[in-house]
Amino acid sequence: MFEELLKLFKKENLLDQAFRTTVKMLESDEEMFEASVNSLRRQNTSDLPFDIYEKDKQINQFERDVRRNVLTHMTVSDKKNVSAGLVLISIVIDVERIGDYTKNIAELASEHRKKLHGGIFEADLVEIEKTVQKRFKDLTRALIEKDVVTARQIMNSHKDLSSMSDRALAGIIAEQDKALPVGSAVVLALYFRYLKRIASHLTNIASSVVNPFPRIGFREE
């Protein structure tokens, strides 16, 4: 068995392969996010261009692949890239959770069979959506290019997005928009929360570009 692992390791750097798989997972998350938001916000049906549950299963399989490749790499290498392997294992947890939240958004669309409008919270909602969408693209590039500046910008901008989401959620609970139907208010509140959680996980991933392994998911010192 060890000889087979050694042959596999020599054939291709498994850590590089794990990294490419991680990037592929993040790109799949972005595709799922775009489709889910479109279903909830821009159409009166819950139709999606693909089976989002199959996409989610694929992401879960990718996560297992990354773990397997990192473990194999550490088994047959000289251990000099242990830190990089641990970082990848940490990242894929956040990537997998993003997939779950995009699936949750699609499930909201399946229950709310009409376009969701944010009422008096619409402007904030649009801004958050655009920010999260941009973060997907910026983060993917930052990972590939090891772009610390962009990753740091994502981290530093998270507090404003989080606060905006919290204010909107508090406003919904306080019934500030009397014209908002109860069902739509429930969906809107959940949607704000899911967007915030997706943004949080993207920020955690960005921190892996900026921070050493022990501080992934925390502010930069």
C-alpha positions, 0 to 999 in steps of 0.5 A: 500500500505504501508503495502505491501511495509513493507512486501516486505522490511522485506522479502529482503533488497531492497538496497542489491537487487538494488546493485546485479542488478547494478552488473548484469547490469555491467556484461551485459555491458561487454558481450555487449562490447565483442560481439560488439568489436568482430563484428567490429574488428575480423569478416567481418559481423556484426553478434552478438550472441544475440540481442543487442537492447534487451540487451540494453532494459534489462539494461534500465529496470534494471536501473528502477528497481534499482531506484524503489528499492532504493526509496522503501528502503528509504521510509520504512527504518530508512534512515541510508543508504540514502548515499548508495542508492544515490550512486547506483542511480548515478552508474546506470546512468553510467552503462546505458550509457556504454550500449548505447556506446557498442550498438553504436560500434555494429552499426559501425560494421553493417555499416563497413562490414569488419574487422576494422584495425587501420592502423598506430594507431593499436597498440594504439587501441589494448592497449586501447581495452585491458585496457577497457576490463580489467577495466570491470573485475577489476571494477566488482570485486572492487564493490563486494569486496569494493576494494578501491585499485583497484578502485583507480588504475582504476581512476589513469590510466584513464588520460593515456588512455584518452590522447592516445585516443585523440592523435590517434583521432587527427592523424586520423583527420590530415590524418597521415595515407594516406593509411586509406580509408575514410570510415574506418577513420570515423569509426575508429575515432568514435570507439576511441571516444566510447572507451574513453567514455566507459572508462570514465564511468567505471572510474566514477563508480570506483570513487564511491568506493573511493570517498564520494557521492558528489565527484563521477565522480571527482578526489580523493582529 
